[in-house]
């Protein structure tokens, strides 16, 4: 994998930390800015809305920019708004920085996904996607617990400063890089094709073969891509439905003390890292098997978790297992979206990002509805199971429709060629 992918993954780590770290900072933040806890919780919603709206919007706006400069611009904006957030005393300003930070994050991730797919051979998009998204999973493992620890030690503002600081090395690397230069440290025998792919991934799209926005949007309406994005939203919704309410689940149902919350959150993050890493090795060669087997195991895991949530031992095992399966299936769906959107080279990453964040907003909302209805803290687990079951049913139905269309196409082709579909023998005309 090109070295630049790991540099971009560091920025994605900072952005993932920013997106999820407020879960451990809201009480102190609300007290410091003199707002209610529920009002402070709107900061998370503001970020999610910014990501959903910003991913396709920023992808459209930046489609003719040099990708290196686009990444640099988005990342600088992301860093700047976190500096402003760290020093502001106004809650309204902080809300604005969350929205702007989400827009910058969405733009960066959309461009980075597209660039990553162009840095590798056509059959290695799954592995490239897994490297880039490992930044998000590492944020769950280390970034979010570290942000909570910083907030407890030096106040919530220190977590914002830390996100800005972690973003700085990628800014420096993008500033120092040169268009047309190799995107990594000197390598003794780097193939010329690798360097060419890295250069092409950062090339100015306007000077390559421009594709109109209308044509890209038309390509994005293809059934395969639409279904893949829907499945990604459902799977991610299931993941974040339980992840959002994991703390009360493990304390009130599994019986763990509050001190175990960061540990189990980190364990879920470790599982997500393992899932993305494992999927990156098989998503390019056996994606359908991974999605079918992994999705079925994911559904069974959520059901088992809901039934055994009162057991501490079962909770520990299933937090790790479900984190692994969720991100293995989810990252595979992202790579499949990129494969399905070859005719939309600049907008594919934006729509994939938007789909994931639709799920990240849908899942917690659905879990909250179940909790509000009085079904208890096991309810999000059942909602997660329901969302995965819906994804499996949708995927199965789409595959059946595709198979019927393929059979119909073969029949028409055979008829046009003057043969019968069954035997391939020439037709006999009867006068």
FIFIKOL-855043 format. One record per residue (C-alpha): residue number from 0; chain; x, y, z. Coordinates in Angstrom, 3 decimals. Example, Ala and Ser with C-alpha at 12.3 -4.5 7.8 and 13.67 -1.06 7.14 Angstrom:
0 / A / 12.300 / -4.500 / 7.800
1 / A / 13.670 / -1.060 / 7.140
//
This chain:
0 / A / 0.000 / 0.000 / 0.000
1 / A / 1.288 / 3.534 / -0.768
2 / A / 2.727 / 5.310 / 2.266
3 / A / 0.427 / 8.297 / 1.699
4 / A / -2.572 / 6.105 / 2.591
5 / A / -1.258 / 5.752 / 6.129
6 / A / -0.687 / 9.501 / 6.335
7 / A / -4.284 / 10.106 / 5.293
8 / A / -5.438 / 7.473 / 7.806
9 / A / -3.816 / 9.548 / 10.582
10 / A / -6.048 / 12.481 / 9.635
11 / A / -9.063 / 10.166 / 9.523
12 / A / -8.097 / 9.038 / 13.045
13 / A / -8.226 / 12.653 / 14.259
14 / A / -11.566 / 13.190 / 12.537
15 / A / -13.063 / 9.991 / 13.941
16 / A / -11.918 / 11.002 / 17.418
17 / A / -13.593 / 14.384 / 16.991
18 / A / -16.855 / 12.811 / 15.865
19 / A / -17.199 / 10.416 / 18.806
20 / A / -15.301 / 12.065 / 21.676
21 / A / -18.169 / 14.260 / 22.893
22 / A / -19.868 / 11.251 / 24.470
23 / A / -17.410 / 11.559 / 27.354
24 / A / -17.230 / 15.372 / 27.418
25 / A / -20.859 / 16.539 / 27.368
26 / A / -21.427 / 16.964 / 31.150
27 / A / -18.298 / 19.103 / 31.721
28 / A / -18.872 / 21.029 / 28.511
29 / A / -22.466 / 21.814 / 29.487
30 / A / -21.409 / 23.027 / 32.930
31 / A / -18.610 / 25.209 / 31.553
32 / A / -20.762 / 26.868 / 28.872
33 / A / -23.824 / 27.047 / 31.160
34 / A / -26.211 / 25.046 / 28.971
35 / A / -28.257 / 21.942 / 29.689
36 / A / -26.876 / 18.489 / 29.036
37 / A / -29.575 / 17.888 / 26.415
38 / A / -28.585 / 21.114 / 24.644
39 / A / -24.940 / 20.065 / 24.706
40 / A / -26.007 / 16.778 / 23.151
41 / A / -27.073 / 18.742 / 20.072
42 / A / -23.373 / 19.111 / 19.261
43 / A / -23.329 / 15.448 / 18.225
44 / A / -26.441 / 15.894 / 16.080
45 / A / -24.926 / 18.994 / 14.468
46 / A / -21.838 / 17.002 / 13.482
47 / A / -23.919 / 14.146 / 12.049
48 / A / -26.063 / 16.519 / 9.979
49 / A / -22.934 / 18.251 / 8.699
50 / A / -21.483 / 14.905 / 7.626
51 / A / -24.631 / 13.753 / 5.806
52 / A / -25.107 / 17.042 / 3.956
53 / A / -21.429 / 17.779 / 3.514
54 / A / -20.237 / 14.524 / 1.964
55 / A / -22.001 / 14.801 / -1.413
56 / A / -21.964 / 18.624 / -1.371
57 / A / -18.224 / 18.893 / -0.778
58 / A / -17.570 / 16.129 / -3.312
59 / A / -19.449 / 18.126 / -5.963
60 / A / -17.760 / 21.418 / -5.082
61 / A / -14.266 / 19.906 / -5.078
62 / A / -14.635 / 17.592 / -8.087
63 / A / -12.493 / 19.807 / -10.351
64 / A / -9.916 / 20.706 / -7.715
65 / A / -6.490 / 19.170 / -7.515
66 / A / -7.062 / 16.403 / -4.971
67 / A / -3.927 / 17.188 / -3.000
68 / A / -4.994 / 20.809 / -2.565
69 / A / -8.566 / 19.758 / -1.781
70 / A / -7.366 / 17.430 / 0.979
71 / A / -5.080 / 20.133 / 2.330
72 / A / -7.847 / 22.750 / 2.286
73 / A / -10.379 / 20.516 / 4.023
74 / A / -7.876 / 19.415 / 6.655
75 / A / -6.705 / 22.965 / 7.387
76 / A / -10.330 / 24.043 / 7.820
77 / A / -10.925 / 21.068 / 10.138
78 / A / -7.885 / 21.961 / 12.232
79 / A / -8.829 / 25.653 / 12.402
80 / A / -12.388 / 25.104 / 13.606
81 / A / -11.089 / 22.883 / 16.418
82 / A / -8.756 / 25.638 / 17.526
83 / A / -11.719 / 28.041 / 17.538
84 / A / -13.798 / 25.476 / 19.437
85 / A / -11.060 / 25.074 / 22.022
86 / A / -10.961 / 28.791 / 22.859
87 / A / -14.566 / 29.936 / 22.416
88 / A / -16.818 / 30.761 / 25.364
89 / A / -19.957 / 30.854 / 23.207
90 / A / -22.105 / 27.757 / 22.821
91 / A / -23.517 / 29.070 / 19.528
92 / A / -19.987 / 29.448 / 18.136
93 / A / -19.151 / 25.930 / 19.297
94 / A / -22.227 / 24.559 / 17.484
95 / A / -21.117 / 26.394 / 14.346
96 / A / -17.620 / 24.912 / 14.609
97 / A / -19.105 / 21.407 / 14.869
98 / A / -21.120 / 21.897 / 11.680
99 / A / -18.161 / 23.422 / 9.822
100 / A / -15.838 / 20.732 / 11.155
101 / A / -18.233 / 18.042 / 9.921
102 / A / -18.389 / 19.656 / 6.470
103 / A / -14.582 / 19.685 / 6.313
104 / A / -14.418 / 16.115 / 7.612
105 / A / -16.965 / 14.959 / 5.024
106 / A / -15.110 / 16.679 / 2.205
107 / A / -11.768 / 15.229 / 3.285
108 / A / -13.108 / 11.687 / 3.610
109 / A / -14.985 / 11.848 / 0.298
110 / A / -11.866 / 12.984 / -1.597
111 / A / -9.606 / 10.604 / 0.345
112 / A / -11.795 / 7.569 / -0.468
113 / A / -11.727 / 8.441 / -4.156
114 / A / -7.983 / 9.115 / -4.111
115 / A / -7.291 / 5.886 / -2.196
116 / A / -9.157 / 3.854 / -4.801
117 / A / -7.001 / 5.443 / -7.504
118 / A / -3.693 / 4.744 / -5.731
119 / A / -3.963 / 0.973 / -6.014
120 / A / -4.591 / -1.569 / -8.781
121 / A / -8.236 / -1.935 / -9.845
122 / A / -8.621 / -5.155 / -7.847
123 / A / -7.254 / -3.766 / -4.542
124 / A / -9.841 / -1.136 / -3.619
125 / A / -11.051 / -3.145 / -0.633
126 / A / -7.620 / -3.220 / 0.998
127 / A / -7.035 / 0.494 / 0.298
128 / A / -10.401 / 1.313 / 1.862
129 / A / -9.566 / -0.766 / 4.944
130 / A / -6.270 / 1.077 / 5.452
131 / A / -7.981 / 4.451 / 5.249
132 / A / -10.878 / 3.474 / 7.515
133 / A / -8.522 / 1.960 / 10.075
134 / A / -8.193 / 5.566 / 11.246
135 / A / -11.856 / 5.526 / 12.307
136 / A / -11.524 / 2.209 / 14.108
137 / A / -8.355 / 3.307 / 15.910
138 / A / -10.262 / 6.414 / 16.993
139 / A / -12.761 / 4.097 / 18.684
140 / A / -9.942 / 2.085 / 20.287
141 / A / -7.703 / 4.910 / 21.491
142 / A / -8.953 / 8.334 / 20.428
143 / A / -12.294 / 8.391 / 22.228
144 / A / -10.998 / 6.970 / 25.554
145 / A / -8.010 / 9.332 / 25.351
146 / A / -10.326 / 12.283 / 24.729
147 / A / -12.382 / 11.341 / 27.784
148 / A / -9.218 / 11.028 / 29.876
149 / A / -7.949 / 14.421 / 28.702
150 / A / -11.315 / 15.951 / 29.511
151 / A / -11.237 / 14.526 / 33.032
152 / A / -7.660 / 15.710 / 33.595
153 / A / -7.397 / 19.108 / 31.884
154 / A / -10.955 / 19.928 / 30.832
155 / A / -12.948 / 19.393 / 27.650
156 / A / -11.002 / 22.049 / 25.722
157 / A / -7.836 / 19.949 / 25.895
158 / A / -9.530 / 17.260 / 23.774
159 / A / -10.187 / 19.826 / 21.024
160 / A / -6.549 / 20.951 / 21.148
161 / A / -5.441 / 17.309 / 20.913
162 / A / -7.523 / 16.738 / 17.740
163 / A / -5.945 / 19.802 / 16.134
164 / A / -2.471 / 18.613 / 17.136
165 / A / -2.977 / 15.111 / 15.707
166 / A / -4.173 / 16.633 / 12.410
167 / A / -0.996 / 18.720 / 12.036
168 / A / 1.385 / 15.975 / 10.741
169 / A / -0.882 / 15.217 / 7.770
170 / A / -1.152 / 18.946 / 7.000
171 / A / 2.655 / 19.120 / 7.030
172 / A / 2.955 / 16.043 / 4.785
173 / A / 0.472 / 17.434 / 2.247
174 / A / 2.242 / 20.815 / 2.213
175 / A / 5.617 / 19.161 / 1.615
176 / A / 4.352 / 16.787 / -1.065
177 / A / 4.643 / 17.804 / -4.697
178 / A / 2.253 / 16.939 / -7.531
179 / A / 3.879 / 14.222 / -9.588
180 / A / 6.156 / 13.176 / -6.741
181 / A / 6.090 / 9.748 / -5.186
182 / A / 3.771 / 9.713 / -2.202
183 / A / 6.028 / 7.854 / 0.177
184 / A / 9.573 / 7.557 / 1.468
185 / A / 12.248 / 6.358 / -0.951
186 / A / 11.769 / 2.718 / -1.856
187 / A / 14.469 / 0.612 / -3.364
188 / A / 12.354 / -1.026 / -6.031
189 / A / 9.044 / 0.765 / -6.230
190 / A / 7.405 / -0.180 / -9.523
191 / A / 6.788 / 2.668 / -11.903
192 / A / 3.133 / 1.630 / -12.081
193 / A / 2.717 / 2.249 / -8.330
194 / A / 4.133 / 5.752 / -8.604
195 / A / 1.981 / 6.461 / -11.640
196 / A / -1.147 / 5.359 / -9.798
197 / A / -0.294 / 7.542 / -6.806
198 / A / 0.293 / 10.527 / -9.075
199 / A / -2.939 / 9.880 / -10.974
200 / A / -4.893 / 9.635 / -7.733
201 / A / -3.837 / 13.190 / -6.857
202 / A / -4.050 / 14.531 / -10.402
203 / A / -6.267 / 17.482 / -11.191
204 / A / -9.511 / 15.868 / -12.415
205 / A / -10.263 / 18.861 / -14.622
206 / A / -7.165 / 18.196 / -16.690
207 / A / -7.747 / 14.458 / -16.983
208 / A / -10.999 / 13.310 / -18.560
209 / A / -13.729 / 15.503 / -17.075
210 / A / -17.026 / 13.824 / -16.335
211 / A / -20.097 / 16.020 / -15.962
212 / A / -21.926 / 16.141 / -12.636
213 / A / -25.098 / 15.063 / -14.428
214 / A / -23.392 / 11.979 / -15.826
215 / A / -21.947 / 11.086 / -12.420
216 / A / -25.322 / 11.521 / -10.741
217 / A / -26.867 / 9.326 / -13.433
218 / A / -24.270 / 6.662 / -12.704
219 / A / -25.021 / 6.908 / -8.978
220 / A / -28.634 / 5.937 / -9.635
221 / A / -27.556 / 2.490 / -10.799
222 / A / -29.368 / -0.318 / -8.922
223 / A / -26.202 / -2.055 / -7.732
224 / A / -24.795 / 1.109 / -6.169
225 / A / -28.136 / 2.193 / -4.693
226 / A / -28.604 / -1.170 / -2.987
227 / A / -25.002 / -1.196 / -1.724
228 / A / -25.386 / 2.274 / -0.187
229 / A / -28.681 / 1.266 / 1.424
230 / A / -27.081 / -1.847 / 2.905
231 / A / -24.182 / 0.265 / 4.209
232 / A / -26.612 / 2.646 / 5.924
233 / A / -28.530 / -0.239 / 7.541
234 / A / -25.419 / -2.058 / 8.773
235 / A / -23.879 / 1.147 / 10.120
236 / A / -27.190 / 2.031 / 11.741
237 / A / -27.172 / -1.306 / 13.554
238 / A / -23.581 / -0.749 / 14.665
239 / A / -24.079 / 2.712 / 16.120
240 / A / -27.474 / 1.931 / 17.585
241 / A / -25.831 / -0.358 / 20.138
242 / A / -22.528 / 1.562 / 20.349
243 / A / -24.366 / 4.745 / 21.359
244 / A / -26.134 / 3.044 / 24.273
245 / A / -23.364 / 0.620 / 25.200
246 / A / -22.510 / 2.387 / 28.475
247 / A / -25.936 / 1.987 / 30.160
248 / A / -26.237 / -1.510 / 28.690
249 / A / -23.064 / -2.777 / 30.320
250 / A / -23.674 / -1.012 / 33.652
251 / A / -27.422 / -1.481 / 34.162
252 / A / -27.893 / -4.850 / 32.417
253 / A / -24.503 / -6.617 / 32.481
254 / A / -23.714 / -5.280 / 35.960
255 / A / -20.301 / -3.714 / 35.314
256 / A / -19.110 / -0.704 / 37.300
257 / A / -18.648 / 2.703 / 35.697
258 / A / -14.873 / 2.203 / 35.552
259 / A / -15.401 / -0.600 / 33.018
260 / A / -17.140 / 1.626 / 30.486
261 / A / -13.944 / 2.963 / 28.805
262 / A / -12.508 / -0.561 / 28.782
263 / A / -15.464 / -2.089 / 26.954
264 / A / -15.721 / 0.883 / 24.597
265 / A / -12.057 / 0.335 / 23.749
266 / A / -12.742 / -3.406 / 23.327
267 / A / -15.486 / -2.613 / 20.814
268 / A / -13.023 / -0.324 / 19.039
269 / A / -10.412 / -3.092 / 18.992
270 / A / -12.954 / -5.380 / 17.362
271 / A / -13.695 / -2.723 / 14.739
272 / A / -9.992 / -2.479 / 13.920
273 / A / -9.703 / -6.260 / 13.605
274 / A / -12.786 / -6.356 / 11.384
275 / A / -11.567 / -3.684 / 8.983
276 / A / -8.122 / -5.279 / 8.807
277 / A / -9.493 / -8.772 / 8.123
278 / A / -12.000 / -7.501 / 5.555
279 / A / -9.270 / -5.668 / 3.694
280 / A / -7.606 / -9.005 / 2.926
281 / A / -10.662 / -10.767 / 1.491
282 / A / -13.096 / -8.024 / 0.390
283 / A / -11.493 / -7.752 / -3.056
284 / A / -11.532 / -11.486 / -3.824
285 / A / -14.576 / -12.927 / -1.994
286 / A / -16.872 / -10.001 / -1.142
287 / A / -20.170 / -11.855 / -1.579
288 / A / -19.131 / -14.691 / 0.716
289 / A / -17.891 / -12.219 / 3.332
290 / A / -21.138 / -10.226 / 3.189
291 / A / -23.356 / -13.318 / 3.292
292 / A / -21.535 / -15.220 / 6.037
293 / A / -20.493 / -12.116 / 7.968
294 / A / -23.965 / -10.569 / 7.770
295 / A / -25.635 / -13.764 / 8.973
296 / A / -23.157 / -14.091 / 11.845
297 / A / -23.721 / -10.415 / 12.702
298 / A / -27.480 / -10.956 / 12.953
299 / A / -27.016 / -14.044 / 15.119
300 / A / -24.585 / -12.116 / 17.334
301 / A / -27.027 / -9.258 / 18.009
302 / A / -29.784 / -11.712 / 18.886
303 / A / -27.452 / -13.679 / 21.174
304 / A / -26.230 / -10.453 / 22.794
305 / A / -29.821 / -9.372 / 23.505
306 / A / -30.602 / -12.742 / 25.090
307 / A / -27.412 / -12.941 / 27.209
308 / A / -26.756 / -9.273 / 27.997
309 / A / -27.142 / -9.966 / 31.705
310 / A / -24.017 / -12.134 / 31.701
311 / A / -20.770 / -10.130 / 32.144
312 / A / -18.690 / -12.822 / 30.419
313 / A / -21.013 / -12.963 / 27.426
314 / A / -21.049 / -9.178 / 27.211
315 / A / -17.246 / -8.982 / 27.054
316 / A / -17.013 / -11.619 / 24.312
317 / A / -19.873 / -10.244 / 22.227
318 / A / -18.697 / -6.624 / 22.434
319 / A / -15.469 / -7.728 / 20.750
320 / A / -17.122 / -10.117 / 18.285
321 / A / -19.850 / -7.694 / 17.214
322 / A / -17.367 / -4.866 / 16.780
323 / A / -15.311 / -7.130 / 14.520
324 / A / -18.232 / -8.356 / 12.417
325 / A / -19.881 / -4.932 / 12.141
326 / A / -16.844 / -3.217 / 10.696
327 / A / -15.821 / -6.172 / 8.529
328 / A / -19.208 / -6.112 / 6.798
329 / A / -19.444 / -2.311 / 6.783
330 / A / -16.013 / -1.674 / 5.261
331 / A / -16.653 / -4.340 / 2.611
332 / A / -19.844 / -2.540 / 1.594
333 / A / -17.902 / 0.717 / 1.220
334 / A / -15.354 / -0.916 / -1.073
335 / A / -18.168 / -2.511 / -3.083
336 / A / -19.757 / 0.919 / -3.469
337 / A / -16.499 / 2.202 / -4.953
338 / A / -16.372 / -0.772 / -7.336
339 / A / -19.972 / -0.078 / -8.382
340 / A / -19.350 / 3.634 / -8.996
341 / A / -16.500 / 3.563 / -11.496
342 / A / -18.443 / 5.979 / -13.729
343 / A / -18.741 / 8.478 / -10.845
344 / A / -15.073 / 8.861 / -9.883
345 / A / -15.414 / 12.089 / -7.881
346 / A / -18.809 / 11.641 / -6.197
347 / A / -18.627 / 7.973 / -5.173
348 / A / -16.672 / 8.647 / -1.976
349 / A / -19.038 / 11.443 / -0.994
350 / A / -22.150 / 9.325 / -1.365
351 / A / -20.550 / 6.400 / 0.472
352 / A / -19.661 / 8.757 / 3.339
353 / A / -23.190 / 10.169 / 3.384
354 / A / -24.737 / 6.684 / 3.475
355 / A / -22.618 / 5.677 / 6.463
356 / A / -23.600 / 8.819 / 8.356
357 / A / -27.276 / 8.352 / 7.531
358 / A / -26.888 / 5.033 / 9.305
359 / A / -24.969 / 6.655 / 12.168
360 / A / -27.920 / 9.020 / 12.671
361 / A / -30.685 / 6.465 / 12.006
362 / A / -29.427 / 3.802 / 14.413
363 / A / -29.164 / 5.913 / 17.601
364 / A / -32.523 / 7.544 / 16.794
365 / A / -34.236 / 4.162 / 16.412
366 / A / -32.585 / 2.903 / 19.598
367 / A / -33.728 / 6.036 / 21.419
368 / A / -37.314 / 5.474 / 20.244
369 / A / -37.205 / 1.929 / 21.624
370 / A / -35.803 / 3.162 / 24.927
371 / A / -38.413 / 5.915 / 25.124
372 / A / -41.134 / 3.313 / 24.641
373 / A / -39.978 / 1.649 / 27.858
374 / A / -38.410 / -1.516 / 26.447
375 / A / -35.248 / -1.219 / 28.555
376 / A / -31.555 / -1.099 / 27.705
377 / A / -31.648 / -4.394 / 25.798
378 / A / -33.889 / -2.701 / 23.224
379 / A / -31.033 / -1.216 / 21.145
380 / A / -29.660 / -4.735 / 20.681
381 / A / -32.963 / -5.897 / 19.244
382 / A / -33.119 / -2.804 / 17.025
383 / A / -29.602 / -3.614 / 15.762
384 / A / -30.719 / -7.165 / 14.991
385 / A / -33.777 / -5.836 / 13.148
386 / A / -31.666 / -3.471 / 11.002
387 / A / -29.243 / -6.262 / 10.044
388 / A / -32.165 / -8.587 / 9.233
389 / A / -33.613 / -5.865 / 7.001
390 / A / -30.212 / -5.499 / 5.289
391 / A / -29.981 / -9.254 / 4.652
392 / A / -33.530 / -9.362 / 3.283
393 / A / -32.865 / -6.364 / 1.034
394 / A / -29.621 / -7.841 / -0.238
395 / A / -31.246 / -11.205 / -0.923
396 / A / -34.144 / -9.620 / -2.774
397 / A / -31.805 / -7.458 / -4.850
398 / A / -29.719 / -10.491 / -5.766
399 / A / -32.824 / -12.416 / -6.814
400 / A / -34.000 / -9.524 / -9.000
401 / A / -30.547 / -9.243 / -10.573
402 / A / -30.517 / -12.984 / -11.306
403 / A / -33.931 / -12.766 / -13.017
404 / A / -32.777 / -9.800 / -15.095
405 / A / -29.625 / -11.663 / -16.115
406 / A / -31.687 / -14.717 / -17.130
407 / A / -34.048 / -12.512 / -19.130
408 / A / -31.088 / -10.849 / -20.852
409 / A / -29.645 / -14.231 / -21.794
410 / A / -33.007 / -15.290 / -23.169
411 / A / -33.326 / -12.166 / -25.310
412 / A / -29.741 / -12.517 / -26.517
413 / A / -30.297 / -16.133 / -27.468
414 / A / -33.505 / -15.264 / -29.307
415 / A / -31.798 / -12.449 / -31.161
416 / A / -29.024 / -14.815 / -32.233
417 / A / -31.646 / -17.169 / -33.687
418 / A / -31.193 / -19.924 / -31.103
419 / A / -33.356 / -21.308 / -28.348
420 / A / -32.181 / -20.591 / -24.786
421 / A / -32.236 / -24.257 / -23.824
422 / A / -30.371 / -25.974 / -26.602
423 / A / -28.702 / -23.206 / -28.539
424 / A / -29.900 / -24.879 / -31.747
425 / A / -30.947 / -22.714 / -34.669
426 / A / -34.631 / -21.948 / -34.845
427 / A / -36.696 / -23.640 / -37.532
428 / A / -39.202 / -21.486 / -39.312
429 / A / -42.470 / -23.198 / -40.173
430 / A / -44.232 / -21.889 / -43.192
//
